[in-house]
Amino acid sequence: MDEKDIQILKSLEELETTSTEAVSDATGIPLSTIHYRLNNLRDAGVITNERLDLDLDEFGLGVTILAQIFTKDDQSHTESGQAIAGVEGVTKVFFTMGSTDFIALARLPNSDSVERLISDFEALEEVARTDSTFVIERELDSHYPLQQYSEETLVEEVG
């Protein structure tokens, strides 16, 4: 990956589009070059899908819960993580170091569904206990992590 690849990827995220024409207009990179480089990035596994982002609040999943999940000592973290990820409403699961085994992020339709979520976690044979937090307001909830970096930093650190 080089500076031009980073410029293309950063532009895709800043414009919040999959339009190669918009990227070409914004960067001055020829359309054929953008297509060629995006195909190479797909082949390399850097690009994993064609995103169609949703505003989950507008969709009706406006309640965000962060759950710390503590598993039983004899449980495999791989199996536990898969079980936690299988709970309806969970959108991200992180295996962590420290006193917490997993952190799960869930997006739910309403506060009534939180009780169901916690019950579902606690019904898992792998789970010893949970500690959940309601998110009052999301200060940053980006699907576009490259927006948080300058192009110079990405070229220097990743390129």
Buried (B, 14 or more C-beta within 10 A) or exposed (E): BEEBBBBBBBBBBBBBBEEBEBBBEBBEBEEEBBEEBBEEBEEEEEBEEEBEEEEBEEEEBBBBBBBBBBBEEEBEEEEBBEBBEEBEBBEEBEBEEEEBBBBBBBBBEEEEBBEEBBEBBEEBEBBEEBEBEEBEEEEEEEEBEBEEBEBEEBBEEEB
